[in-house]
Amino acid sequence: MPQLEEILSPEQRQAFNEAIDRDLARAQRALESLQGRRLNREQRTNFERVQTFMQQATDSRKVDLPRAKNLADRASVLADDLLRTAQ
């Protein structure tokens, strides 16, 4: 069975990669701004979840761009939420 990535047009692949880059950068900036802050248990768990989603997105990117985009988006959304709750 062919991989999903194989059926994406070059334009679609570029759009996925740009969105993944944007979401991963946003999540990374949020995590960096939280460095050194005291986080409660739930916030620490979510911080680690963001890191996991980011790693999974990076790994998935090689074989499944739609999945990688979904994971990068989840990392970004969770990171934004974490940043709001840690203010």
FIROBA-418987 format. One record per atom (N, C-alpha, C): z negated, x, y negated; atom name. Coordinates in nm, 4 decimals. Each point is the difference from the previous one (the first is absolute). Layout:
<atoms>
+----------+----------+----------+----+
|        w |        u |        v | at |
+----------+----------+----------+----+
|        Z |        X |        Y | CA |
...
+----------+----------+----------+----+
</atoms>
This chain:
<atoms>
+----------+----------+----------+----+
|        w |        u |        v | at |
+----------+----------+----------+----+
|   0.0000 |   0.0838 |   0.1185 |  N |
|   0.0000 |  -0.0838 |  -0.1185 | CA |
|   0.0000 |   0.0880 |  -0.1244 |  C |
|   0.0891 |  -0.0252 |  -0.0960 |  N |
|   0.0063 |   0.0857 |  -0.1187 | CA |
|  -0.1209 |  -0.0191 |  -0.0900 |  C |
|  -0.0368 |   0.1059 |  -0.0697 |  N |
|  -0.1097 |  -0.0080 |  -0.0963 | CA |
|   0.0464 |  -0.0820 |  -0.1204 |  C |
|  -0.0922 |  -0.0685 |  -0.0634 |  N |
|   0.0335 |  -0.0791 |  -0.1184 | CA |
|   0.0627 |   0.0857 |  -0.1083 |  C |
|  -0.0485 |   0.1201 |  -0.0148 |  N |
|   0.0492 |   0.0871 |  -0.1057 | CA |
|   0.1499 |   0.0234 |   0.0135 |  C |
|   0.0500 |   0.0005 |   0.1203 |  N |
|   0.1410 |   0.0266 |   0.0234 | CA |
|   0.0903 |  -0.1080 |  -0.0584 |  C |
|  -0.0513 |  -0.1212 |  -0.0159 |  N |
|   0.0836 |  -0.1081 |  -0.0507 | CA |
|  -0.0147 |  -0.0217 |  -0.1507 |  C |
|  -0.0826 |   0.0806 |  -0.0650 |  N |
|  -0.0159 |  -0.0110 |  -0.1447 | CA |
|   0.1129 |   0.0751 |  -0.0699 |  C |
|   0.0485 |  -0.0582 |  -0.1065 |  N |
|   0.1027 |   0.0677 |  -0.0795 | CA |
|  -0.0655 |   0.1160 |  -0.0750 |  C |
|   0.0796 |   0.0945 |  -0.0465 |  N |
|  -0.0569 |   0.1099 |  -0.0796 | CA |
|  -0.0759 |  -0.0513 |  -0.1226 |  C |
|   0.0501 |  -0.1070 |  -0.0611 |  N |
|  -0.0686 |  -0.0563 |  -0.1173 | CA |
|  -0.1354 |  -0.0590 |   0.0393 |  C |
|  -0.0028 |  -0.0681 |   0.1157 |  N |
|  -0.1268 |  -0.0570 |   0.0460 | CA |
|  -0.1001 |   0.1108 |   0.0333 |  C |
|   0.0481 |   0.1044 |   0.0651 |  N |
|  -0.0878 |   0.1118 |   0.0343 | CA |
|  -0.0574 |   0.0629 |  -0.1273 |  C |
|   0.0849 |   0.0153 |  -0.1013 |  N |
|  -0.0462 |   0.0581 |  -0.1263 | CA |
|  -0.1046 |  -0.0905 |  -0.0648 |  C |
|   0.0250 |  -0.1302 |  -0.0004 |  N |
|  -0.0951 |  -0.0946 |  -0.0600 | CA |
|  -0.1345 |   0.0040 |   0.0726 |  C |
|   0.0040 |   0.0026 |   0.1335 |  N |
|  -0.1248 |   0.0096 |   0.0764 | CA |
|  -0.0729 |   0.1294 |  -0.0346 |  C |
|   0.0707 |   0.1113 |  -0.0017 |  N |
|  -0.0635 |   0.1290 |  -0.0283 | CA |
|  -0.0590 |   0.0049 |  -0.1397 |  C |
|   0.0695 |  -0.0563 |  -0.0978 |  N |
|  -0.0535 |  -0.0026 |  -0.1363 | CA |
|  -0.1265 |  -0.0853 |  -0.0074 |  C |
|   0.0012 |  -0.1142 |   0.0675 |  N |
|  -0.1181 |  -0.0876 |   0.0001 | CA |
|  -0.1169 |   0.0678 |   0.0717 |  C |
|   0.0282 |   0.0668 |   0.1102 |  N |
|  -0.1051 |   0.0713 |   0.0733 | CA |
|  -0.0597 |   0.1092 |  -0.0883 |  C |
|   0.0865 |   0.0788 |  -0.0645 |  N |
|  -0.0485 |   0.1064 |  -0.0891 | CA |
|  -0.0879 |  -0.0570 |  -0.1106 |  C |
|   0.0446 |  -0.1091 |  -0.0591 |  N |
|  -0.0732 |  -0.0629 |  -0.1109 | CA |
|  -0.1373 |  -0.0495 |   0.0480 |  C |
|  -0.0021 |  -0.0692 |   0.1128 |  N |
|  -0.1267 |  -0.0535 |   0.0515 | CA |
|  -0.0954 |   0.1098 |   0.0433 |  C |
|   0.0517 |   0.1027 |   0.0667 |  N |
|  -0.0862 |   0.1102 |   0.0433 | CA |
|  -0.0564 |   0.0754 |  -0.1203 |  C |
|   0.0814 |   0.0211 |  -0.1024 |  N |
|  -0.0479 |   0.0695 |  -0.1199 | CA |
|  -0.1081 |  -0.0815 |  -0.0704 |  C |
|   0.0208 |  -0.1305 |  -0.0063 |  N |
|  -0.0989 |  -0.0879 |  -0.0643 | CA |
|  -0.1327 |   0.0032 |   0.0762 |  C |
|   0.0077 |  -0.0082 |   0.1317 |  N |
|  -0.1210 |   0.0050 |   0.0827 | CA |
|  -0.0693 |   0.1351 |  -0.0152 |  C |
|   0.0783 |   0.1075 |  -0.0016 |  N |
|  -0.0575 |   0.1342 |  -0.0142 | CA |
|  -0.0707 |   0.0160 |  -0.1334 |  C |
|   0.0605 |  -0.0493 |  -0.1068 |  N |
|  -0.0643 |   0.0075 |  -0.1322 | CA |
|  -0.1325 |  -0.0764 |  -0.0006 |  C |
|  -0.0014 |  -0.1157 |   0.0634 |  N |
|  -0.1239 |  -0.0786 |   0.0054 | CA |
|  -0.1078 |   0.0754 |   0.0768 |  C |
|   0.0363 |   0.0581 |   0.1136 |  N |
|  -0.0995 |   0.0745 |   0.0778 | CA |
|  -0.0517 |   0.1211 |  -0.0782 |  C |
|   0.0904 |   0.0675 |  -0.0686 |  N |
|  -0.0420 |   0.1158 |  -0.0792 | CA |
|  -0.0971 |  -0.0399 |  -0.1104 |  C |
|   0.0228 |  -0.1154 |  -0.0602 |  N |
|  -0.0893 |  -0.0426 |  -0.1073 | CA |
|  -0.1367 |  -0.0428 |   0.0532 |  C |
|  -0.0079 |  -0.0270 |   0.1299 |  N |
|  -0.1273 |  -0.0382 |   0.0616 | CA |
|  -0.0783 |   0.1202 |   0.0535 |  C |
|   0.0630 |   0.1159 |   0.0029 |  N |
|  -0.0678 |   0.1194 |   0.0505 | CA |
|  -0.1265 |   0.0258 |  -0.0818 |  C |
|  -0.1070 |   0.0300 |   0.0694 |  N |
|  -0.1247 |   0.0316 |  -0.0676 | CA |
|  -0.0839 |  -0.1207 |  -0.0381 |  C |
|   0.0563 |  -0.1201 |   0.0153 |  N |
|  -0.0794 |  -0.1202 |  -0.0303 | CA |
|  -0.0811 |  -0.0389 |   0.1226 |  C |
|  -0.1124 |  -0.0614 |  -0.0272 |  N |
|  -0.0802 |  -0.0538 |   0.1102 | CA |
|   0.0591 |  -0.1330 |   0.0422 |  C |
|   0.0359 |  -0.0080 |   0.1261 |  N |
|   0.0564 |  -0.1237 |   0.0533 | CA |
|  -0.0978 |  -0.0590 |   0.0998 |  C |
|  -0.0086 |  -0.1334 |   0.0000 |  N |
|  -0.0838 |  -0.0638 |   0.1014 | CA |
|   0.0738 |   0.0034 |   0.1348 |  C |
|  -0.0632 |  -0.0492 |   0.1018 |  N |
|   0.0568 |   0.0091 |   0.1344 | CA |
|   0.1363 |  -0.0687 |   0.0101 |  C |
|   0.0110 |  -0.1190 |  -0.0558 |  N |
|   0.1264 |  -0.0740 |   0.0051 | CA |
|   0.1098 |   0.0747 |  -0.0765 |  C |
|  -0.0354 |   0.0532 |  -0.1157 |  N |
|   0.0975 |   0.0748 |  -0.0791 | CA |
|   0.0437 |   0.1273 |   0.0726 |  C |
|  -0.0948 |   0.0672 |   0.0644 |  N |
|   0.0327 |   0.1212 |   0.0755 | CA |
|   0.0943 |  -0.0341 |   0.1161 |  C |
|  -0.0279 |  -0.1117 |   0.0676 |  N |
|   0.0866 |  -0.0448 |   0.1093 | CA |
|   0.1403 |  -0.0274 |  -0.0517 |  C |
|   0.0092 |  -0.0673 |  -0.1139 |  N |
|   0.1313 |  -0.0294 |  -0.0574 | CA |
|   0.0711 |   0.1271 |  -0.0472 |  C |
|  -0.0757 |   0.0959 |  -0.0520 |  N |
|   0.0568 |   0.1288 |  -0.0392 | CA |
|   0.0659 |   0.0651 |   0.1218 |  C |
|  -0.0704 |  -0.0010 |   0.1112 |  N |
|   0.0536 |   0.0585 |   0.1234 | CA |
|   0.1187 |  -0.0800 |   0.0522 |  C |
|  -0.0028 |  -0.1309 |  -0.0154 |  N |
|   0.1141 |  -0.0835 |   0.0407 | CA |
|   0.1253 |   0.0350 |  -0.0794 |  C |
|  -0.0182 |   0.0194 |  -0.1300 |  N |
|   0.1139 |   0.0387 |  -0.0841 | CA |
|   0.0593 |   0.1308 |   0.0514 |  C |
|  -0.0862 |   0.0969 |   0.0292 |  N |
|   0.0481 |   0.1280 |   0.0520 | CA |
|   0.0757 |  -0.0185 |   0.1315 |  C |
|  -0.0523 |  -0.0863 |   0.0862 |  N |
|   0.0645 |  -0.0263 |   0.1289 | CA |
|   0.1359 |  -0.0659 |  -0.0204 |  C |
|   0.0059 |  -0.1019 |  -0.0868 |  N |
|   0.1288 |  -0.0655 |  -0.0279 | CA |
|   0.1012 |   0.0996 |  -0.0556 |  C |
|  -0.0465 |   0.0883 |  -0.0873 |  N |
|   0.0901 |   0.0997 |  -0.0577 | CA |
|   0.0547 |   0.0929 |   0.1083 |  C |
|  -0.0872 |   0.0444 |   0.0890 |  N |
|   0.0449 |   0.0883 |   0.1078 | CA |
|   0.0957 |  -0.0726 |   0.0937 |  C |
|  -0.0327 |  -0.1243 |   0.0336 |  N |
|   0.0870 |  -0.0785 |   0.0881 | CA |
|   0.1357 |  -0.0244 |  -0.0661 |  C |
|   0.0003 |  -0.0243 |  -0.1296 |  N |
|   0.1267 |  -0.0205 |  -0.0720 | CA |
|   0.0845 |   0.1266 |   0.0048 |  C |
|  -0.0640 |   0.1127 |  -0.0228 |  N |
|   0.0714 |   0.1276 |   0.0040 | CA |
|   0.0580 |   0.0255 |   0.1392 |  C |
|  -0.0790 |  -0.0267 |   0.1030 |  N |
|   0.0465 |   0.0205 |   0.1372 | CA |
|   0.1114 |  -0.0980 |   0.0358 |  C |
|  -0.0150 |  -0.1260 |  -0.0381 |  N |
|   0.0980 |  -0.1042 |   0.0337 | CA |
|   0.1318 |   0.0192 |  -0.0731 |  C |
|  -0.0077 |   0.0619 |  -0.1135 |  N |
|   0.1188 |   0.0181 |  -0.0842 | CA |
|   0.1131 |   0.0699 |   0.0751 |  C |
|  -0.0341 |   0.0854 |   0.0930 |  N |
|   0.1001 |   0.0759 |   0.0740 | CA |
|   0.0819 |  -0.0870 |   0.0946 |  C |
|  -0.0583 |  -0.1121 |   0.0432 |  N |
|   0.0675 |  -0.0817 |   0.1024 | CA |
|   0.0157 |  -0.1469 |  -0.0356 |  C |
|  -0.0763 |  -0.0506 |  -0.0975 |  N |
|   0.0009 |  -0.1437 |  -0.0288 | CA |
|  -0.0337 |  -0.0232 |  -0.1472 |  C |
|   0.1029 |   0.0026 |  -0.0839 |  N |
|  -0.0231 |  -0.0140 |  -0.1443 | CA |
|  -0.0649 |  -0.1324 |  -0.0393 |  C |
|   0.0413 |  -0.1132 |   0.0568 |  N |
|  -0.0683 |  -0.1250 |  -0.0388 | CA |
|  -0.1493 |   0.0023 |   0.0320 |  C |
|  -0.0368 |   0.0534 |   0.1138 |  N |
|  -0.1426 |   0.0095 |   0.0350 | CA |
|  -0.0716 |   0.0954 |  -0.0954 |  C |
|   0.0634 |   0.1119 |  -0.0295 |  N |
|  -0.0593 |   0.0965 |  -0.0928 | CA |
|  -0.0212 |  -0.0635 |  -0.1372 |  C |
|   0.0959 |  -0.0792 |  -0.0451 |  N |
|  -0.0128 |  -0.0681 |  -0.1294 | CA |
|  -0.1176 |  -0.0971 |   0.0026 |  C |
|  -0.0128 |  -0.0738 |   0.1078 |  N |
|  -0.1103 |  -0.0942 |   0.0128 | CA |
|  -0.1340 |   0.0732 |  -0.0057 |  C |
|  -0.0115 |   0.1100 |   0.0709 |  N |
|  -0.1249 |   0.0756 |   0.0021 | CA |
|  -0.0299 |   0.0623 |  -0.1366 |  C |
|   0.1023 |   0.0516 |  -0.0653 |  N |
|  -0.0190 |   0.0587 |  -0.1331 | CA |
|  -0.0435 |  -0.1075 |  -0.0996 |  C |
|   0.0590 |  -0.1180 |   0.0115 |  N |
|  -0.0385 |  -0.1115 |  -0.0864 | CA |
|  -0.1457 |  -0.0386 |   0.0243 |  C |
|  -0.0401 |  -0.0063 |   0.1252 |  N |
|  -0.1397 |  -0.0331 |   0.0324 | CA |
|  -0.0947 |   0.1040 |  -0.0579 |  C |
|   0.0373 |   0.1276 |   0.0108 |  N |
|  -0.0831 |   0.1070 |  -0.0556 | CA |
|  -0.0145 |  -0.0174 |  -0.1509 |  C |
|   0.1096 |  -0.0297 |  -0.0670 |  N |
|  -0.0007 |  -0.0150 |  -0.1450 | CA |
|  -0.0857 |  -0.1181 |  -0.0438 |  C |
|   0.0186 |  -0.1130 |   0.0643 |  N |
|  -0.0759 |  -0.1210 |  -0.0361 | CA |
|  -0.1496 |   0.0210 |   0.0246 |  C |
|  -0.0339 |   0.0563 |   0.1155 |  N |
|  -0.1407 |   0.0234 |   0.0319 | CA |
|  -0.0608 |   0.1032 |  -0.0955 |  C |
|   0.0753 |   0.1019 |  -0.0338 |  N |
|  -0.0494 |   0.1020 |  -0.0925 | CA |
|  -0.0257 |  -0.0600 |  -0.1379 |  C |
|   0.0911 |  -0.0843 |  -0.0468 |  N |
|  -0.0201 |  -0.0668 |  -0.1294 | CA |
|  -0.1251 |  -0.0863 |   0.0018 |  C |
|  -0.0185 |  -0.0733 |   0.1084 |  N |
|  -0.1174 |  -0.0855 |   0.0137 | CA |
|  -0.1272 |   0.0840 |   0.0018 |  C |
|   0.0038 |   0.1078 |   0.0733 |  N |
|  -0.1160 |   0.0906 |   0.0079 | CA |
|  -0.0326 |   0.0570 |  -0.1378 |  C |
|   0.1012 |   0.0378 |  -0.0727 |  N |
|  -0.0210 |   0.0539 |  -0.1340 | CA |
|  -0.0682 |  -0.1025 |  -0.0910 |  C |
|   0.0432 |  -0.1247 |   0.0115 |  N |
|  -0.0615 |  -0.1076 |  -0.0818 | CA |
|  -0.1460 |  -0.0203 |   0.0382 |  C |
|  -0.0310 |   0.0004 |   0.1289 |  N |
|  -0.1373 |  -0.0269 |   0.0423 | CA |
|  -0.0932 |   0.1182 |  -0.0267 |  C |
|   0.0557 |   0.1175 |  -0.0138 |  N |
|  -0.0835 |   0.1204 |  -0.0225 | CA |
|  -0.0241 |   0.0270 |  -0.1479 |  C |
|   0.0548 |  -0.0828 |  -0.0869 |  N |
|  -0.0165 |   0.0218 |  -0.1449 | CA |
|  -0.1420 |  -0.0288 |  -0.0429 |  C |
+----------+----------+----------+----+
</atoms>
